[in-house]
Amino acid sequence: MKSLLKNLGLLLIIIAAVALIAIFFTGSTAINDNSVLGGTILLMVIGLILHIVLNKRLAD
């Protein structure tokens, strides 16, 4: 459980990146939709913050 919690932020960043890559390679028109792009960047930022905070707390 602790290892999953430690890697939760990293998993969110990877999920957002895979979503962007999938949208790009499928040729979907969602790549021009600001809500999709904003949602994925928000997911990446939340993942980055979670990664920093959780690793700092679990290291102590």
PDBQT receptor file of N, H, CA, C and O in Angstrom, charges set to zero:
ATOM      1  N   MET A   1       0.826  -1.200   0.000  1.00  0.00    +0.000 N 
ATOM      2  CA  MET A   1       0.000   0.000   0.000  1.00  0.00    +0.000 C 
ATOM      3  C   MET A   1       0.862   1.254   0.000  1.00  0.00    +0.000 C 
ATOM      4  O   MET A   1       0.558   2.241  -0.669  1.00  0.00    +0.000 OA
ATOM      5  N   LYS A   2       1.960   1.188   0.777  1.00  0.00    +0.000 N 
ATOM      6  H   LYS A   2       2.207   0.386   1.321  1.00  0.00    +0.000 HD
ATOM      7  CA  LYS A   2       2.828   2.348   0.860  1.00  0.00    +0.000 C 
ATOM      8  C   LYS A   2       3.513   2.635  -0.475  1.00  0.00    +0.000 C 
ATOM      9  O   LYS A   2       3.723   3.795  -0.828  1.00  0.00    +0.000 OA
ATOM     10  N   SER A   3       3.860   1.590  -1.212  1.00  0.00    +0.000 N 
ATOM     11  H   SER A   3       3.689   0.648  -0.925  1.00  0.00    +0.000 HD
ATOM     12  CA  SER A   3       4.514   1.801  -2.501  1.00  0.00    +0.000 C 
ATOM     13  C   SER A   3       3.537   2.384  -3.523  1.00  0.00    +0.000 C 
ATOM     14  O   SER A   3       3.922   3.203  -4.357  1.00  0.00    +0.000 OA
ATOM     15  N   LEU A   4       2.275   1.961  -3.458  1.00  0.00    +0.000 N 
ATOM     16  H   LEU A   4       1.962   1.296  -2.780  1.00  0.00    +0.000 HD
ATOM     17  CA  LEU A   4       1.275   2.531  -4.359  1.00  0.00    +0.000 C 
ATOM     18  C   LEU A   4       1.046   4.000  -4.039  1.00  0.00    +0.000 C 
ATOM     19  O   LEU A   4       0.936   4.825  -4.946  1.00  0.00    +0.000 OA
ATOM     20  N   LEU A   5       0.976   4.323  -2.778  1.00  0.00    +0.000 N 
ATOM     21  H   LEU A   5       1.065   3.652  -2.041  1.00  0.00    +0.000 HD
ATOM     22  CA  LEU A   5       0.783   5.703  -2.366  1.00  0.00    +0.000 C 
ATOM     23  C   LEU A   5       1.983   6.553  -2.750  1.00  0.00    +0.000 C 
ATOM     24  O   LEU A   5       1.834   7.715  -3.126  1.00  0.00    +0.000 OA
ATOM     25  N   LYS A   6       3.175   5.971  -2.654  1.00  0.00    +0.000 N 
ATOM     26  H   LYS A   6       3.296   5.026  -2.348  1.00  0.00    +0.000 HD
ATOM     27  CA  LYS A   6       4.392   6.690  -2.996  1.00  0.00    +0.000 C 
ATOM     28  C   LYS A   6       4.444   7.004  -4.485  1.00  0.00    +0.000 C 
ATOM     29  O   LYS A   6       4.994   8.030  -4.885  1.00  0.00    +0.000 OA
ATOM     30  N   ASN A   7       3.877   6.128  -5.306  1.00  0.00    +0.000 N 
ATOM     31  H   ASN A   7       3.430   5.294  -4.981  1.00  0.00    +0.000 HD
ATOM     32  CA  ASN A   7       3.927   6.307  -6.756  1.00  0.00    +0.000 C 
ATOM     33  C   ASN A   7       2.636   6.855  -7.355  1.00  0.00    +0.000 C 
ATOM     34  O   ASN A   7       2.489   6.865  -8.577  1.00  0.00    +0.000 OA
ATOM     35  N   LEU A   8       1.710   7.306  -6.538  1.00  0.00    +0.000 N 
ATOM     36  H   LEU A   8       1.830   7.298  -5.545  1.00  0.00    +0.000 HD
ATOM     37  CA  LEU A   8       0.425   7.797  -7.028  1.00  0.00    +0.000 C 
ATOM     38  C   LEU A   8       0.581   9.024  -7.918  1.00  0.00    +0.000 C 
ATOM     39  O   LEU A   8      -0.064   9.116  -8.963  1.00  0.00    +0.000 OA
ATOM     40  N   GLY A   9       1.415   9.950  -7.522  1.00  0.00    +0.000 N 
ATOM     41  H   GLY A   9       1.939   9.875  -6.673  1.00  0.00    +0.000 HD
ATOM     42  CA  GLY A   9       1.632  11.148  -8.331  1.00  0.00    +0.000 C 
ATOM     43  C   GLY A   9       2.235  10.823  -9.675  1.00  0.00    +0.000 C 
ATOM     44  O   GLY A   9       1.845  11.390 -10.695  1.00  0.00    +0.000 OA
ATOM     45  N   LEU A  10       3.183   9.911  -9.677  1.00  0.00    +0.000 N 
ATOM     46  H   LEU A  10       3.499   9.450  -8.848  1.00  0.00    +0.000 HD
ATOM     47  CA  LEU A  10       3.820   9.501 -10.918  1.00  0.00    +0.000 C 
ATOM     48  C   LEU A  10       2.820   8.808 -11.846  1.00  0.00    +0.000 C 
ATOM     49  O   LEU A  10       2.861   9.000 -13.062  1.00  0.00    +0.000 OA
ATOM     50  N   LEU A  11       1.932   8.012 -11.277  1.00  0.00    +0.000 N 
ATOM     51  H   LEU A  11       1.899   7.857 -10.289  1.00  0.00    +0.000 HD
ATOM     52  CA  LEU A  11       0.904   7.349 -12.081  1.00  0.00    +0.000 C 
ATOM     53  C   LEU A  11      -0.046   8.361 -12.726  1.00  0.00    +0.000 C 
ATOM     54  O   LEU A  11      -0.455   8.183 -13.873  1.00  0.00    +0.000 OA
ATOM     55  N   LEU A  12      -0.394   9.411 -12.001  1.00  0.00    +0.000 N 
ATOM     56  H   LEU A  12      -0.062   9.556 -11.069  1.00  0.00    +0.000 HD
ATOM     57  CA  LEU A  12      -1.277  10.437 -12.569  1.00  0.00    +0.000 C 
ATOM     58  C   LEU A  12      -0.602  11.161 -13.731  1.00  0.00    +0.000 C 
ATOM     59  O   LEU A  12      -1.251  11.466 -14.732  1.00  0.00    +0.000 OA
ATOM     60  N   ILE A  13       0.690  11.435 -13.606  1.00  0.00    +0.000 N 
ATOM     61  H   ILE A  13       1.217  11.187 -12.793  1.00  0.00    +0.000 HD
ATOM     62  CA  ILE A  13       1.423  12.093 -14.689  1.00  0.00    +0.000 C 
ATOM     63  C   ILE A  13       1.482  11.191 -15.915  1.00  0.00    +0.000 C 
ATOM     64  O   ILE A  13       1.305  11.658 -17.040  1.00  0.00    +0.000 OA
ATOM     65  N   ILE A  14       1.728   9.912 -15.704  1.00  0.00    +0.000 N 
ATOM     66  H   ILE A  14       1.872   9.533 -14.790  1.00  0.00    +0.000 HD
ATOM     67  CA  ILE A  14       1.802   8.971 -16.820  1.00  0.00    +0.000 C 
ATOM     68  C   ILE A  14       0.445   8.816 -17.502  1.00  0.00    +0.000 C 
ATOM     69  O   ILE A  14       0.374   8.740 -18.729  1.00  0.00    +0.000 OA
ATOM     70  N   ILE A  15      -0.623   8.769 -16.725  1.00  0.00    +0.000 N 
ATOM     71  H   ILE A  15      -0.566   8.830 -15.728  1.00  0.00    +0.000 HD
ATOM     72  CA  ILE A  15      -1.972   8.650 -17.297  1.00  0.00    +0.000 C 
ATOM     73  C   ILE A  15      -2.292   9.860 -18.171  1.00  0.00    +0.000 C 
ATOM     74  O   ILE A  15      -2.845   9.711 -19.261  1.00  0.00    +0.000 OA
ATOM     75  N   ALA A  16      -1.949  11.053 -17.699  1.00  0.00    +0.000 N 
ATOM     76  H   ALA A  16      -1.500  11.174 -16.814  1.00  0.00    +0.000 HD
ATOM     77  CA  ALA A  16      -2.204  12.265 -18.476  1.00  0.00    +0.000 C 
ATOM     78  C   ALA A  16      -1.374  12.275 -19.762  1.00  0.00    +0.000 C 
ATOM     79  O   ALA A  16      -1.874  12.663 -20.817  1.00  0.00    +0.000 OA
ATOM     80  N   ALA A  17      -0.123  11.854 -19.679  1.00  0.00    +0.000 N 
ATOM     81  H   ALA A  17       0.284  11.538 -18.822  1.00  0.00    +0.000 HD
ATOM     82  CA  ALA A  17       0.732  11.827 -20.871  1.00  0.00    +0.000 C 
ATOM     83  C   ALA A  17       0.228  10.812 -21.882  1.00  0.00    +0.000 C 
ATOM     84  O   ALA A  17       0.218  11.085 -23.083  1.00  0.00    +0.000 OA
ATOM     85  N   VAL A  18      -0.188   9.646 -21.412  1.00  0.00    +0.000 N 
ATOM     86  H   VAL A  18      -0.180   9.424 -20.437  1.00  0.00    +0.000 HD
ATOM     87  CA  VAL A  18      -0.718   8.624 -22.326  1.00  0.00    +0.000 C 
ATOM     88  C   VAL A  18      -2.006   9.110 -22.987  1.00  0.00    +0.000 C 
ATOM     89  O   VAL A  18      -2.243   8.834 -24.163  1.00  0.00    +0.000 OA
ATOM     90  N   ALA A  19      -2.829   9.825 -22.243  1.00  0.00    +0.000 N 
ATOM     91  H   ALA A  19      -2.637  10.050 -21.288  1.00  0.00    +0.000 HD
ATOM     92  CA  ALA A  19      -4.065  10.362 -22.821  1.00  0.00    +0.000 C 
ATOM     93  C   ALA A  19      -3.743  11.362 -23.932  1.00  0.00    +0.000 C 
ATOM     94  O   ALA A  19      -4.381  11.342 -24.985  1.00  0.00    +0.000 OA
ATOM     95  N   LEU A  20      -2.758  12.235 -23.706  1.00  0.00    +0.000 N 
ATOM     96  H   LEU A  20      -2.240  12.251 -22.851  1.00  0.00    +0.000 HD
ATOM     97  CA  LEU A  20      -2.384  13.194 -24.741  1.00  0.00    +0.000 C 
ATOM     98  C   LEU A  20      -1.789  12.509 -25.965  1.00  0.00    +0.000 C 
ATOM     99  O   LEU A  20      -2.083  12.888 -27.099  1.00  0.00    +0.000 OA
ATOM    100  N   ILE A  21      -0.963  11.512 -25.736  1.00  0.00    +0.000 N 
ATOM    101  H   ILE A  21      -0.724  11.204 -24.815  1.00  0.00    +0.000 HD
ATOM    102  CA  ILE A  21      -0.355  10.781 -26.859  1.00  0.00    +0.000 C 
ATOM    103  C   ILE A  21      -1.421  10.041 -27.655  1.00  0.00    +0.000 C 
ATOM    104  O   ILE A  21      -1.386  10.030 -28.885  1.00  0.00    +0.000 OA
ATOM    105  N   ALA A  22      -2.368   9.423 -26.955  1.00  0.00    +0.000 N 
ATOM    106  H   ALA A  22      -2.397   9.432 -25.956  1.00  0.00    +0.000 HD
ATOM    107  CA  ALA A  22      -3.444   8.689 -27.634  1.00  0.00    +0.000 C 
ATOM    108  C   ALA A  22      -4.315   9.632 -28.465  1.00  0.00    +0.000 C 
ATOM    109  O   ALA A  22      -4.698   9.299 -29.587  1.00  0.00    +0.000 OA
ATOM    110  N   ILE A  23      -4.622  10.786 -27.926  1.00  0.00    +0.000 N 
ATOM    111  H   ILE A  23      -4.311  11.057 -27.015  1.00  0.00    +0.000 HD
ATOM    112  CA  ILE A  23      -5.434  11.758 -28.667  1.00  0.00    +0.000 C 
ATOM    113  C   ILE A  23      -4.686  12.228 -29.910  1.00  0.00    +0.000 C 
ATOM    114  O   ILE A  23      -5.282  12.381 -30.977  1.00  0.00    +0.000 OA
ATOM    115  N   PHE A  24      -3.388  12.456 -29.774  1.00  0.00    +0.000 N 
ATOM    116  H   PHE A  24      -2.904  12.332 -28.908  1.00  0.00    +0.000 HD
ATOM    117  CA  PHE A  24      -2.592  12.926 -30.908  1.00  0.00    +0.000 C 
ATOM    118  C   PHE A  24      -2.515  11.886 -32.017  1.00  0.00    +0.000 C 
ATOM    119  O   PHE A  24      -2.715  12.211 -33.188  1.00  0.00    +0.000 OA
ATOM    120  N   PHE A  25      -2.227  10.643 -31.660  1.00  0.00    +0.000 N 
ATOM    121  H   PHE A  25      -2.065  10.379 -30.709  1.00  0.00    +0.000 HD
ATOM    122  CA  PHE A  25      -2.027   9.622 -32.684  1.00  0.00    +0.000 C 
ATOM    123  C   PHE A  25      -3.325   9.104 -33.298  1.00  0.00    +0.000 C 
ATOM    124  O   PHE A  25      -3.301   8.537 -34.390  1.00  0.00    +0.000 OA
ATOM    125  N   THR A  26      -4.444   9.285 -32.624  1.00  0.00    +0.000 N 
ATOM    126  H   THR A  26      -4.463   9.745 -31.736  1.00  0.00    +0.000 HD
ATOM    127  CA  THR A  26      -5.706   8.862 -33.234  1.00  0.00    +0.000 C 
ATOM    128  C   THR A  26      -6.248   9.915 -34.190  1.00  0.00    +0.000 C 
ATOM    129  O   THR A  26      -7.190   9.646 -34.935  1.00  0.00    +0.000 OA
ATOM    130  N   GLY A  27      -5.673  11.092 -34.178  1.00  0.00    +0.000 N 
ATOM    131  H   GLY A  27      -4.907  11.310 -33.572  1.00  0.00    +0.000 HD
ATOM    132  CA  GLY A  27      -6.137  12.141 -35.074  1.00  0.00    +0.000 C 
ATOM    133  C   GLY A  27      -7.458  12.727 -34.642  1.00  0.00    +0.000 C 
ATOM    134  O   GLY A  27      -8.197  13.274 -35.460  1.00  0.00    +0.000 OA
ATOM    135  N   SER A  28      -7.758  12.619 -33.378  1.00  0.00    +0.000 N 
ATOM    136  H   SER A  28      -7.157  12.175 -32.713  1.00  0.00    +0.000 HD
ATOM    137  CA  SER A  28      -9.028  13.114 -32.858  1.00  0.00    +0.000 C 
ATOM    138  C   SER A  28      -9.055  14.639 -32.872  1.00  0.00    +0.000 C 
ATOM    139  O   SER A  28      -8.015  15.293 -32.783  1.00  0.00    +0.000 OA
ATOM    140  N   THR A  29     -10.238  15.185 -32.984  1.00  0.00    +0.000 N 
ATOM    141  H   THR A  29     -11.082  14.654 -33.057  1.00  0.00    +0.000 HD
ATOM    142  CA  THR A  29     -10.375  16.637 -32.936  1.00  0.00    +0.000 C 
ATOM    143  C   THR A  29     -10.314  17.156 -31.501  1.00  0.00    +0.000 C 
ATOM    144  O   THR A  29     -10.339  18.366 -31.277  1.00  0.00    +0.000 OA
ATOM    145  N   ALA A  30     -10.234  16.253 -30.538  1.00  0.00    +0.000 N 
ATOM    146  H   ALA A  30     -10.214  15.270 -30.720  1.00  0.00    +0.000 HD
ATOM    147  CA  ALA A  30     -10.147  16.651 -29.136  1.00  0.00    +0.000 C 
ATOM    148  C   ALA A  30      -8.830  17.341 -28.826  1.00  0.00    +0.000 C 
ATOM    149  O   ALA A  30      -8.711  18.002 -27.794  1.00  0.00    +0.000 OA
ATOM    150  N   ILE A  31      -7.830  17.200 -29.708  1.00  0.00    +0.000 N 
ATOM    151  H   ILE A  31      -7.927  16.663 -30.546  1.00  0.00    +0.000 HD
ATOM    152  CA  ILE A  31      -6.547  17.848 -29.473  1.00  0.00    +0.000 C 
ATOM    153  C   ILE A  31      -6.693  19.368 -29.562  1.00  0.00    +0.000 C 
ATOM    154  O   ILE A  31      -5.867  20.103 -29.020  1.00  0.00    +0.000 OA
ATOM    155  N   ASN A  32      -7.729  19.836 -30.235  1.00  0.00    +0.000 N 
ATOM    156  H   ASN A  32      -8.400  19.240 -30.675  1.00  0.00    +0.000 HD
ATOM    157  CA  ASN A  32      -7.975  21.272 -30.336  1.00  0.00    +0.000 C 
ATOM    158  C   ASN A  32      -8.947  21.779 -29.278  1.00  0.00    +0.000 C 
ATOM    159  O   ASN A  32      -9.267  22.967 -29.248  1.00  0.00    +0.000 OA
ATOM    160  N   ASP A  33      -9.413  20.897 -28.421  1.00  0.00    +0.000 N 
ATOM    161  H   ASP A  33      -9.153  19.931 -28.446  1.00  0.00    +0.000 HD
ATOM    162  CA  ASP A  33     -10.374  21.264 -27.389  1.00  0.00    +0.000 C 
ATOM    163  C   ASP A  33      -9.624  21.706 -26.130  1.00  0.00    +0.000 C 
ATOM    164  O   ASP A  33      -8.837  20.948 -25.564  1.00  0.00    +0.000 OA
ATOM    165  N   ASN A  34      -9.879  22.929 -25.709  1.00  0.00    +0.000 N 
ATOM    166  H   ASN A  34     -10.518  23.545 -26.169  1.00  0.00    +0.000 HD
ATOM    167  CA  ASN A  34      -9.162  23.467 -24.562  1.00  0.00    +0.000 C 
ATOM    168  C   ASN A  34      -9.494  22.752 -23.263  1.00  0.00    +0.000 C 
ATOM    169  O   ASN A  34      -8.645  22.684 -22.374  1.00  0.00    +0.000 OA
ATOM    170  N   SER A  35     -10.690  22.222 -23.125  1.00  0.00    +0.000 N 
ATOM    171  H   SER A  35     -11.379  22.277 -23.847  1.00  0.00    +0.000 HD
ATOM    172  CA  SER A  35     -11.042  21.532 -21.885  1.00  0.00    +0.000 C 
ATOM    173  C   SER A  35     -10.260  20.227 -21.738  1.00  0.00    +0.000 C 
ATOM    174  O   SER A  35      -9.881  19.857 -20.626  1.00  0.00    +0.000 OA
ATOM    175  N   VAL A  36     -10.016  19.534 -22.838  1.00  0.00    +0.000 N 
ATOM    176  H   VAL A  36     -10.323  19.835 -23.741  1.00  0.00    +0.000 HD
ATOM    177  CA  VAL A  36      -9.228  18.301 -22.797  1.00  0.00    +0.000 C 
ATOM    178  C   VAL A  36      -7.782  18.617 -22.445  1.00  0.00    +0.000 C 
ATOM    179  O   VAL A  36      -7.188  17.973 -21.580  1.00  0.00    +0.000 OA
ATOM    180  N   LEU A  37      -7.222  19.613 -23.120  1.00  0.00    +0.000 N 
ATOM    181  H   LEU A  37      -7.705  20.136 -23.822  1.00  0.00    +0.000 HD
ATOM    182  CA  LEU A  37      -5.838  19.997 -22.849  1.00  0.00    +0.000 C 
ATOM    183  C   LEU A  37      -5.681  20.540 -21.436  1.00  0.00    +0.000 C 
ATOM    184  O   LEU A  37      -4.699  20.238 -20.758  1.00  0.00    +0.000 OA
ATOM    185  N   GLY A  38      -6.635  21.332 -20.992  1.00  0.00    +0.000 N 
ATOM    186  H   GLY A  38      -7.433  21.578 -21.542  1.00  0.00    +0.000 HD
ATOM    187  CA  GLY A  38      -6.595  21.865 -19.627  1.00  0.00    +0.000 C 
ATOM    188  C   GLY A  38      -6.745  20.775 -18.576  1.00  0.00    +0.000 C 
ATOM    189  O   GLY A  38      -6.104  20.823 -17.526  1.00  0.00    +0.000 OA
ATOM    190  N   GLY A  39      -7.592  19.793 -18.863  1.00  0.00    +0.000 N 
ATOM    191  H   GLY A  39      -8.112  19.755 -19.717  1.00  0.00    +0.000 HD
ATOM    192  CA  GLY A  39      -7.775  18.687 -17.927  1.00  0.00    +0.000 C 
ATOM    193  C   GLY A  39      -6.526  17.841 -17.782  1.00  0.00    +0.000 C 
ATOM    194  O   GLY A  39      -6.176  17.422 -16.679  1.00  0.00    +0.000 OA
ATOM    195  N   THR A  40      -5.853  17.591 -18.899  1.00  0.00    +0.000 N 
ATOM    196  H   THR A  40      -6.137  17.931 -19.795  1.00  0.00    +0.000 HD
ATOM    197  CA  THR A  40      -4.645  16.777 -18.815  1.00  0.00    +0.000 C 
ATOM    198  C   THR A  40      -3.502  17.535 -18.144  1.00  0.00    +0.000 C 
ATOM    199  O   THR A  40      -2.733  16.938 -17.391  1.00  0.00    +0.000 OA
ATOM    200  N   ILE A  41      -3.377  18.824 -18.400  1.00  0.00    +0.000 N 
ATOM    201  H   ILE A  41      -4.002  19.309 -19.011  1.00  0.00    +0.000 HD
ATOM    202  CA  ILE A  41      -2.320  19.587 -17.732  1.00  0.00    +0.000 C 
ATOM    203  C   ILE A  41      -2.629  19.715 -16.247  1.00  0.00    +0.000 C 
ATOM    204  O   ILE A  41      -1.713  19.698 -15.424  1.00  0.00    +0.000 OA
ATOM    205  N   LEU A  42      -3.898  19.842 -15.893  1.00  0.00    +0.000 N 
ATOM    206  H   LEU A  42      -4.642  19.855 -16.562  1.00  0.00    +0.000 HD
ATOM    207  CA  LEU A  42      -4.282  19.883 -14.487  1.00  0.00    +0.000 C 
ATOM    208  C   LEU A  42      -3.960  18.560 -13.797  1.00  0.00    +0.000 C 
ATOM    209  O   LEU A  42      -3.494  18.545 -12.658  1.00  0.00    +0.000 OA
ATOM    210  N   LEU A  43      -4.207  17.459 -14.487  1.00  0.00    +0.000 N 
ATOM    211  H   LEU A  43      -4.586  17.471 -15.413  1.00  0.00    +0.000 HD
ATOM    212  CA  LEU A  43      -3.870  16.139 -13.954  1.00  0.00    +0.000 C 
ATOM    213  C   LEU A  43      -2.365  15.993 -13.756  1.00  0.00    +0.000 C 
ATOM    214  O   LEU A  43      -1.918  15.395 -12.777  1.00  0.00    +0.000 OA
ATOM    215  N   MET A  44      -1.591  16.536 -14.680  1.00  0.00    +0.000 N 
ATOM    216  H   MET A  44      -1.954  17.021 -15.476  1.00  0.00    +0.000 HD
ATOM    217  CA  MET A  44      -0.128  16.486 -14.544  1.00  0.00    +0.000 C 
ATOM    218  C   MET A  44       0.366  17.323 -13.372  1.00  0.00    +0.000 C 
ATOM    219  O   MET A  44       1.252  16.896 -12.631  1.00  0.00    +0.000 OA
ATOM    220  N   VAL A  45      -0.200  18.502 -13.202  1.00  0.00    +0.000 N 
ATOM    221  H   VAL A  45      -0.920  18.848 -13.804  1.00  0.00    +0.000 HD
ATOM    222  CA  VAL A  45       0.214  19.379 -12.098  1.00  0.00    +0.000 C 
ATOM    223  C   VAL A  45      -0.167  18.759 -10.758  1.00  0.00    +0.000 C 
ATOM    224  O   VAL A  45       0.631  18.777  -9.821  1.00  0.00    +0.000 OA
ATOM    225  N   ILE A  46      -1.367  18.214 -10.657  1.00  0.00    +0.000 N 
ATOM    226  H   ILE A  46      -2.015  18.198 -11.418  1.00  0.00    +0.000 HD
ATOM    227  CA  ILE A  46      -1.787  17.547  -9.419  1.00  0.00    +0.000 C 
ATOM    228  C   ILE A  46      -0.892  16.353  -9.131  1.00  0.00    +0.000 C 
ATOM    229  O   ILE A  46      -0.510  16.120  -7.984  1.00  0.00    +0.000 OA
ATOM    230  N   GLY A  47      -0.556  15.595 -10.173  1.00  0.00    +0.000 N 
ATOM    231  H   GLY A  47      -0.866  15.784 -11.104  1.00  0.00    +0.000 HD
ATOM    232  CA  GLY A  47       0.341  14.459  -9.998  1.00  0.00    +0.000 C 
ATOM    233  C   GLY A  47       1.721  14.879  -9.520  1.00  0.00    +0.000 C 
ATOM    234  O   GLY A  47       2.311  14.215  -8.667  1.00  0.00    +0.000 OA
ATOM    235  N   LEU A  48       2.241  15.974 -10.061  1.00  0.00    +0.000 N 
ATOM    236  H   LEU A  48       1.763  16.513 -10.753  1.00  0.00    +0.000 HD
ATOM    237  CA  LEU A  48       3.546  16.476  -9.645  1.00  0.00    +0.000 C 
ATOM    238  C   LEU A  48       3.532  16.923  -8.191  1.00  0.00    +0.000 C 
ATOM    239  O   LEU A  48       4.451  16.612  -7.434  1.00  0.00    +0.000 OA
ATOM    240  N   ILE A  49       2.499  17.647  -7.803  1.00  0.00    +0.000 N 
ATOM    241  H   ILE A  49       1.753  17.899  -8.418  1.00  0.00    +0.000 HD
ATOM    242  CA  ILE A  49       2.384  18.109  -6.417  1.00  0.00    +0.000 C 
ATOM    243  C   ILE A  49       2.226  16.920  -5.471  1.00  0.00    +0.000 C 
ATOM    244  O   ILE A  49       2.863  16.874  -4.419  1.00  0.00    +0.000 OA
ATOM    245  N   LEU A  50       1.380  15.961  -5.842  1.00  0.00    +0.000 N 
ATOM    246  H   LEU A  50       0.862  15.999  -6.697  1.00  0.00    +0.000 HD
ATOM    247  CA  LEU A  50       1.210  14.764  -5.010  1.00  0.00    +0.000 C 
ATOM    248  C   LEU A  50       2.513  13.985  -4.871  1.00  0.00    +0.000 C 
ATOM    249  O   LEU A  50       2.836  13.490  -3.791  1.00  0.00    +0.000 OA
ATOM    250  N   HIS A  51       3.246  13.882  -5.950  1.00  0.00    +0.000 N 
ATOM    251  H   HIS A  51       2.984  14.284  -6.827  1.00  0.00    +0.000 HD
ATOM    252  CA  HIS A  51       4.515  13.155  -5.917  1.00  0.00    +0.000 C 
ATOM    253  C   HIS A  51       5.495  13.818  -4.944  1.00  0.00    +0.000 C 
ATOM    254  O   HIS A  51       6.152  13.131  -4.162  1.00  0.00    +0.000 OA
ATOM    255  N   ILE A  52       5.591  15.116  -4.991  1.00  0.00    +0.000 N 
ATOM    256  H   ILE A  52       5.057  15.673  -5.627  1.00  0.00    +0.000 HD
ATOM    257  CA  ILE A  52       6.497  15.834  -4.101  1.00  0.00    +0.000 C 
ATOM    258  C   ILE A  52       6.053  15.714  -2.647  1.00  0.00    +0.000 C 
ATOM    259  O   ILE A  52       6.860  15.403  -1.771  1.00  0.00    +0.000 OA
ATOM    260  N   VAL A  53       4.779  15.959  -2.394  1.00  0.00    +0.000 N 
ATOM    261  H   VAL A  53       4.124  16.212  -3.105  1.00  0.00    +0.000 HD
ATOM    262  CA  VAL A  53       4.276  15.968  -1.022  1.00  0.00    +0.000 C 
ATOM    263  C   VAL A  53       4.321  14.568  -0.408  1.00  0.00    +0.000 C 
ATOM    264  O   VAL A  53       4.777  14.402   0.724  1.00  0.00    +0.000 OA
ATOM    265  N   LEU A  54       3.856  13.575  -1.139  1.00  0.00    +0.000 N 
ATOM    266  H   LEU A  54       3.485  13.710  -2.058  1.00  0.00    +0.000 HD
ATOM    267  CA  LEU A  54       3.810  12.221  -0.568  1.00  0.00    +0.000 C 
ATOM    268  C   LEU A  54       5.205  11.653  -0.354  1.00  0.00    +0.000 C 
ATOM    269  O   LEU A  54       5.440  10.979   0.649  1.00  0.00    +0.000 OA
ATOM    270  N   ASN A  55       6.121  11.901  -1.251  1.00  0.00    +0.000 N 
ATOM    271  H   ASN A  55       5.931  12.448  -2.066  1.00  0.00    +0.000 HD
ATOM    272  CA  ASN A  55       7.480  11.389  -1.051  1.00  0.00    +0.000 C 
ATOM    273  C   ASN A  55       8.176  12.093   0.094  1.00  0.00    +0.000 C 
ATOM    274  O   ASN A  55       8.994  11.488   0.787  1.00  0.00    +0.000 OA
ATOM    275  N   LYS A  56       7.868  13.351   0.303  1.00  0.00    +0.000 N 
ATOM    276  H   LYS A  56       7.203  13.842  -0.260  1.00  0.00    +0.000 HD
ATOM    277  CA  LYS A  56       8.456  14.071   1.434  1.00  0.00    +0.000 C 
ATOM    278  C   LYS A  56       7.909  13.535   2.752  1.00  0.00    +0.000 C 
ATOM    279  O   LYS A  56       8.659  13.365   3.713  1.00  0.00    +0.000 OA
ATOM    280  N   ARG A  57       6.604  13.269   2.800  1.00  0.00    +0.000 N 
ATOM    281  H   ARG A  57       5.995  13.407   2.019  1.00  0.00    +0.000 HD
ATOM    282  CA  ARG A  57       5.985  12.771   4.029  1.00  0.00    +0.000 C 
ATOM    283  C   ARG A  57       6.385  11.333   4.337  1.00  0.00    +0.000 C 
ATOM    284  O   ARG A  57       6.632  10.985   5.492  1.00  0.00    +0.000 OA
ATOM    285  N   LEU A  58       6.447  10.494   3.294  1.00  0.00    +0.000 N 
ATOM    286  H   LEU A  58       6.246  10.777   2.356  1.00  0.00    +0.000 HD
ATOM    287  CA  LEU A  58       6.768   9.083   3.515  1.00  0.00    +0.000 C 
ATOM    288  C   LEU A  58       8.247   8.869   3.808  1.00  0.00    +0.000 C 
ATOM    289  O   LEU A  58       8.620   7.844   4.378  1.00  0.00    +0.000 OA
ATOM    290  N   ALA A  59       9.087   9.814   3.428  1.00  0.00    +0.000 N 
ATOM    291  H   ALA A  59       8.784  10.646   2.965  1.00  0.00    +0.000 HD
ATOM    292  CA  ALA A  59      10.524   9.698   3.713  1.00  0.00    +0.000 C 
ATOM    293  C   ALA A  59      10.817   9.966   5.187  1.00  0.00    +0.000 C 
ATOM    294  O   ALA A  59      11.807   9.469   5.725  1.00  0.00    +0.000 OA
ATOM    295  N   ASP A  60       9.974  10.734   5.829  1.00  0.00    +0.000 N 
ATOM    296  H   ASP A  60       9.170  11.138   5.392  1.00  0.00    +0.000 HD
ATOM    297  CA  ASP A  60      10.197  11.073   7.245  1.00  0.00    +0.000 C 
ATOM    298  C   ASP A  60       9.823   9.953   8.182  1.00  0.00    +0.000 C 
ATOM    299  O   ASP A  60       9.957  10.095   9.398  1.00  0.00    +0.000 OA
TER     300      ASP A  60
